[in-house]
């Protein structure tokens, strides 16, 4: 590095940045705009995917149903709720069609479910098991048709019980929206076992239930409740093929090009450094520090601005995965810019010192 020490190079570069506030501010503002715009785009795009994922999960996108008319062990089904990667399990057994004292002549399907069905089938906040135990649980359609609410009494075949809960199962299991249900202990056999997996458990869902109930006969059918192709979207593929996935390269080169333009007008300044014996390596370090200060500050400010603007528009904070993608795009843009921006300093220094000094 000639007669320069690393500390002296850094100090001189900082002085150059402070001594040209207009140039430094312009580079910082452009960096904030470019990086902030890219970060905001990533946040908005991933928000759309997360909204779709939430809708998919709410409608039972992670639910797998095992059915067998010959019977499935209810205890084995209920025990699946304790399996890692499974968030809930419910056994379902249809009953007879019955009349009620409220609407004689109108038949309603009855059925029994294990306690896990309250959370698994209900959209929104499920009722507490204590509220529904030993009481009737009405599907929303049945409750509307009968004009009943929780706390009211209902008699079926001479058996009177209070309505413990009305559950909206339209999204999760519309088949039981018109059922009159009871909570049953996990004993005996049932015809259906509903299992909801954690979102991260993407493989082996069907195979697990096939293995668990392999001894229940040849009529076993295991299928997802909802398939992604029914939604005509694949969030993982959309994220991998999003239009801006490689925009950080172009954005980084754009910032580097702006710095190259500023460097070209400083040929005489570079000539002065060369005249006092500054080596190409020292010139590279000077160029890096001078570019790094406004670029880092601008990129950080732009990312924070994008996050704040997005949060103000949506009324919430980014999901950790969203923030990770946005920060990665911002950091990648900054790294490309910092890798390319200083290169013109030593390249410019290869020309004639006398000619560079004449450009003052």
Phi, psi and omega per residue, in radians:
X1 nan 0.353 3.138
X2 1.169 -2.332 -3.129
X3 -1.635 0.095 -3.124
X4 -1.511 2.400 2.944
X5 -1.671 2.737 -3.076
X6 -1.032 -0.703 -3.139
X7 -1.124 -0.716 3.131
X8 -1.123 -0.674 3.103
X9 -1.079 -0.777 -3.130
X10 -1.121 -0.753 -3.135
X11 -1.113 -0.752 -3.133
X12 -1.152 -0.658 3.109
X13 -1.136 -0.716 3.111
X14 -1.101 -0.699 3.101
X15 -1.104 -0.690 3.106
X16 -1.083 -0.711 3.123
X17 -1.146 -0.800 -3.133
X18 -1.179 -0.522 -3.100
X19 -1.379 -0.237 3.101
X20 -2.184 1.209 -3.042
X21 -1.089 -0.573 -3.117
X22 -1.131 -0.825 3.140
X23 -1.117 -0.770 -3.114
X24 -1.136 -0.705 3.137
X25 -1.159 -0.710 3.126
X26 -1.072 -0.798 -3.140
X27 -1.122 -0.713 3.131
X28 -1.131 -0.711 -3.140
X29 -1.152 -0.752 3.120
X30 -1.122 -0.741 3.108
X31 -1.063 -0.732 3.118
X32 -1.093 -0.730 3.138
X33 -1.158 -0.793 -3.102
X34 -1.186 -0.901 -3.104
X35 -1.187 -0.743 3.126
X36 -1.109 -0.695 3.103
X37 -1.100 -0.722 3.122
X38 -1.171 -0.735 3.125
X39 -1.106 -0.732 3.128
X40 -1.108 -0.704 3.118
X41 -1.078 -0.741 3.127
X42 -1.136 -0.733 3.130
X43 -1.100 -0.764 -3.130
X44 -1.162 -0.709 -3.122
X45 -1.164 -0.814 -3.123
X46 -1.195 -0.480 3.073
X47 -1.097 -0.693 3.091
X48 -1.083 -0.726 3.116
X49 -1.163 -0.712 3.131
X50 -1.149 -0.647 3.086
X51 -1.095 -0.721 3.095
X52 -1.138 -0.749 3.127
X53 -1.079 -0.702 3.124
X54 -1.135 -0.704 3.096
X55 -1.144 -0.716 3.118
X56 -1.086 -0.766 3.131
X57 -1.194 -0.689 -3.121
X58 -1.102 -0.566 -3.137
X59 -1.511 0.089 3.101
X60 1.648 0.525 -3.111
X61 -1.140 -0.361 -3.137
X62 -1.848 0.295 -3.114
X63 -1.696 2.385 3.043
X64 -2.130 2.384 -3.067
X65 -2.013 2.230 3.010
X66 -1.827 2.222 -3.108
X67 -2.223 2.502 3.078
X68 -2.796 2.009 3.135
X69 -1.162 -0.327 3.102
X70 -1.391 -0.210 3.084
X71 1.944 2.505 3.049
X72 -2.203 2.457 3.126
X73 -1.132 2.078 -3.104
X74 -1.118 -0.669 -3.125
X75 -1.125 -0.685 3.126
X76 -1.151 -0.658 3.121
X77 -1.145 -0.865 -3.099
X78 -1.104 -0.576 -3.116
X79 -1.184 -0.326 -3.140
X80 -1.121 -0.386 -3.129
X81 -1.073 -0.406 3.138
X82 -1.558 0.002 -3.121
X83 -1.364 2.322 3.085
X84 -0.997 2.385 -3.122
X85 1.583 -0.088 3.102
X86 -2.013 2.240 -3.090
X87 -1.715 -0.240 3.138
X88 -3.027 2.685 3.102
X89 -2.603 2.532 -3.128
X90 -2.573 2.343 3.040
X91 -1.659 2.441 -3.087
X92 -2.261 2.304 3.093
X93 -2.348 1.974 3.097
X94 -1.152 2.618 3.079
X95 -2.027 -2.758 -3.107
X96 -1.456 2.763 3.010
X97 -1.394 2.366 -3.036
X98 -2.343 2.847 2.973
X99 -1.772 2.740 3.096
X100 -2.062 2.832 3.103
X101 -1.251 -0.338 -3.135
X102 -1.367 -0.650 -3.097
X103 -2.342 1.295 3.123
X104 -1.050 2.453 3.127
X105 1.574 -0.203 3.088
X106 -1.810 2.207 -3.088
X107 -1.607 2.421 3.043
X108 -2.212 2.476 3.113
X109 -1.340 2.421 3.036
X110 -1.866 2.897 3.113
X111 -3.016 2.865 3.073
X112 -2.192 2.493 3.118
X113 -2.305 2.711 3.019
X114 -1.391 2.902 -3.000
X115 -1.000 -0.535 -3.121
X116 -1.118 -0.319 -3.131
X117 -1.186 -0.451 3.115
X118 -1.031 -0.791 3.135
X119 -1.369 -0.651 -3.022
X120 -1.253 -0.605 -3.058
X121 -1.669 -0.291 -3.008
X122 -1.570 2.266 3.014
X123 -1.383 2.297 -3.116
X124 1.500 -2.607 -3.090
X125 -1.383 2.107 -3.115
X126 -1.362 2.724 3.065
X127 -1.237 2.742 3.076
X128 -1.267 2.558 3.141
X129 -1.060 -0.646 -3.124
X130 -1.097 -0.523 3.141
X131 -1.292 -0.471 -3.028
X132 -1.821 -0.254 -3.106
X133 -1.102 2.375 3.130
X134 1.048 0.395 3.081
X135 -2.305 2.918 3.070
X136 -1.353 2.481 3.005
X137 -2.041 2.088 -3.069
X138 -1.825 2.384 2.920
X139 -1.152 2.686 -3.048
X140 -1.029 -0.678 3.140
X141 -1.160 -0.710 3.116
X142 -1.157 -0.716 3.133
X143 -1.102 -0.719 3.113
X144 -1.122 -0.724 -3.099
X145 -1.183 -0.616 -3.114
X146 -1.588 -0.224 -3.131
X147 1.204 0.670 -3.072
X148 -1.970 2.649 3.071
X149 -2.312 2.858 3.097
X150 -0.967 2.387 -3.122
X151 1.740 -0.346 3.118
X152 -1.432 2.833 -3.075
X153 -1.758 2.564 3.129
X154 -2.470 2.329 -3.137
X155 -1.978 2.262 3.103
X156 -2.246 2.068 -3.134
X157 0.904 0.716 3.106
X158 1.446 -0.071 3.120
X159 -1.734 2.023 -3.108
X160 -1.802 2.293 3.067
X161 -2.494 2.755 2.993
X162 -1.326 2.676 2.996
X163 -1.381 2.005 -3.108
X164 -1.447 -0.562 -3.083
X165 -2.835 2.626 2.964
X166 -2.024 2.128 -3.034
X167 -1.997 2.396 3.084
X168 -1.611 1.823 -3.087
X169 -1.893 0.267 -3.042
X170 -1.027 -0.710 -3.119
X171 -1.348 -0.777 -2.987
X172 -1.493 -0.712 -3.090
X173 -2.712 1.361 -3.094
X174 -1.100 -0.293 -3.132
X175 -1.098 -0.499 -3.084
X176 -1.806 0.235 -3.132
X177 -1.126 -0.392 -3.118
X178 -1.960 0.357 -3.137
X179 -1.655 2.733 2.941
X180 -1.928 2.007 -2.939
X181 -1.951 2.785 2.965
X182 -2.338 2.659 3.040
X183 -1.436 2.244 -3.121
X184 -2.164 2.594 3.065
X185 -1.207 2.711 -3.109
X186 -1.359 1.270 3.101
X187 -2.277 2.735 3.129
X188 1.314 -2.829 -3.116
X189 -1.908 2.631 3.058
X190 -2.285 2.955 -3.136
X191 -1.733 -0.276 -3.128
X192 -2.377 2.524 3.013
X193 -2.285 2.037 -3.132
X194 -1.760 2.253 -3.096
X195 -2.263 2.248 3.079
X196 -1.899 2.189 -3.123
X197 -1.640 2.738 3.006
X198 -1.163 2.581 -3.108
X199 -0.952 -0.540 -3.108
X200 -1.333 -0.250 -3.133
X201 -1.505 1.544 -3.011
X202 -1.672 -0.273 -3.080
X203 -2.213 2.726 3.062
X204 1.337 0.204 -3.090
X205 -1.156 -0.939 -3.120
X206 -1.191 -0.699 -3.106
X207 -1.085 -0.623 3.133
X208 -1.087 -0.845 -3.123
X209 -1.202 -0.600 3.041
X210 -1.014 -0.705 -3.124
X211 -1.278 -0.757 -3.103
X212 -1.062 -0.705 -3.066
X213 -1.899 0.436 -3.081
X214 -1.090 -0.450 -3.063
X215 -1.613 0.209 -3.063
X216 -1.645 0.028 3.082
X217 2.043 3.055 -3.053
X218 -1.426 -0.130 -3.110
X219 -1.570 0.146 3.136
X220 -1.190 2.281 3.072
X221 -2.230 2.198 3.107
X222 -2.130 2.191 -3.096
X223 -2.608 2.680 3.017
X224 -1.201 2.512 3.097
X225 -1.176 -0.693 3.105
X226 -2.330 2.399 3.088
X227 -1.809 2.557 3.133
X228 -1.033 -0.616 -3.090
X229 -1.181 -0.328 3.045
X230 -1.214 -0.427 3.096
X231 -1.585 -0.113 3.104
X232 1.020 0.467 3.100
X233 -2.492 2.621 3.038
X234 -2.286 1.735 -3.038
X235 -1.026 -0.651 -3.126
X236 -1.126 -0.751 3.124
X237 -1.191 -0.684 3.115
X238 -1.086 -0.698 3.132
X239 -1.163 -0.704 -3.104
X240 -1.239 -0.466 -3.068
X241 -1.957 0.283 -3.115
X242 -1.044 2.557 -3.040
X243 -1.024 -0.598 -3.038
X244 -1.629 0.264 -3.050
X245 -1.088 -0.535 3.135
X246 -1.933 0.268 -3.103
X247 -1.151 -0.382 -3.128
X248 -1.104 -0.491 3.109
X249 -1.179 -0.890 -3.135
X250 -1.118 -0.690 -3.138
X251 -1.137 -0.726 3.112
X252 -1.130 -0.731 3.120
X253 -1.186 -0.552 3.086
X254 -1.110 -0.774 3.107
X255 -1.145 -0.673 3.107
X256 -1.132 -0.683 3.137
X257 -1.109 -0.665 3.095
X258 -1.101 -0.698 3.117
X259 -1.219 -0.625 3.080
X260 -1.070 -0.695 3.118
X261 -1.089 -0.748 3.105
X262 -1.134 -0.643 3.135
X263 -1.157 -0.660 -3.109
X264 -1.072 -0.604 3.121
X265 -1.422 0.020 3.134
X266 -2.001 0.493 -3.129
X267 -1.043 -0.713 -3.131
X268 -1.132 -0.660 3.105
X269 -1.089 -0.744 3.107
X270 -1.152 -0.626 3.098
X271 -1.080 -0.654 3.090
X272 -1.095 -0.734 3.093
X273 -1.076 -0.717 3.141
X274 -1.179 -0.602 -3.112
X275 -1.124 -0.453 3.115
X276 -1.703 0.255 3.025
X277 1.567 0.387 3.127
X278 -1.298 2.239 -3.100
X279 -1.404 2.837 3.078
X280 -0.997 -0.626 3.118
X281 -1.126 -0.730 3.106
X282 -1.137 -0.668 3.085
X283 -1.091 -0.674 3.111
X284 -1.101 -0.732 3.128
X285 -1.148 -0.749 3.099
X286 -1.039 -0.822 3.136
X287 -1.082 -0.664 -3.120
X288 -1.150 -0.832 -3.096
X289 -1.142 -0.732 -3.139
X290 -1.119 -0.625 3.122
X291 -1.367 -0.628 -3.029
X292 -1.130 -0.717 -3.043
X293 -1.044 -0.996 3.140
X294 -1.217 -0.562 -3.127
X295 -1.180 -0.781 -3.121
X296 -1.149 -0.798 3.131
X297 -1.096 -0.772 -3.137
X298 -1.138 -0.749 -3.136
X299 -1.129 -0.730 3.116
X300 -1.120 -0.767 3.125
X301 -1.121 -0.708 3.133
X302 -1.136 -0.705 3.121
X303 -1.143 -0.748 3.108
X304 -1.139 -0.703 3.104
X305 -1.086 -0.786 -3.133
X306 -1.071 -0.744 3.141
X307 -1.132 -0.764 3.138
X308 -1.134 -0.735 3.138
X309 -1.134 -0.716 3.122
X310 -1.155 -0.757 3.140
X311 -1.111 -0.688 3.126
X312 -1.154 -0.623 -3.129
X313 -1.322 -0.532 -3.077
X314 -1.775 -0.286 -3.130
X315 1.344 0.322 3.134
X316 -2.641 3.069 3.129
X317 -1.733 2.665 -3.133
X318 -1.087 2.536 2.987
X319 -1.124 2.614 3.130
X320 -0.931 -0.668 3.115
X321 -1.188 -0.686 3.068
X322 -1.048 -0.863 -3.123
X323 -1.062 -0.666 -3.135
X324 -1.109 -0.738 -3.132
X325 -1.174 -0.748 -3.138
X326 -1.146 -0.761 3.133
X327 -1.158 -0.655 3.125
X328 -1.125 -0.711 3.098
X329 -1.117 -0.745 3.130
X330 -1.133 -0.784 -3.132
X331 -1.142 -0.683 3.128
X332 -1.127 -0.732 3.089
X333 -1.045 -0.797 -3.127
X334 -1.105 -0.729 -3.133
X335 -1.127 -0.714 3.101
X336 -1.091 -0.782 -3.135
X337 -1.094 -0.769 -3.114
X338 -1.227 -0.478 3.108
X339 -1.309 -0.592 -3.048
X340 -1.677 -0.569 -3.014
X341 -1.025 -0.780 -3.044
X342 -1.317 -0.175 -2.999
X343 -1.097 -0.514 -3.079
X344 -1.249 -0.364 3.118
X345 -1.089 -1.013 3.121
X346 -1.168 -0.514 3.118
X347 -1.198 -0.704 3.089
X348 -1.154 -0.564 -3.131
X349 -1.233 -0.091 3.136
X350 -1.425 -0.192 -3.132
X351 -1.394 -3.025 -3.134
X352 -1.273 2.253 3.120
X353 -1.098 -0.755 -3.128
X354 -1.060 -0.762 3.136
X355 -1.124 -0.702 3.119
X356 -1.115 -0.688 3.126
X357 -1.176 -0.496 3.116
X358 -1.225 -0.377 -3.095
X359 -1.348 0.051 -3.125
X360 -1.182 nan nan
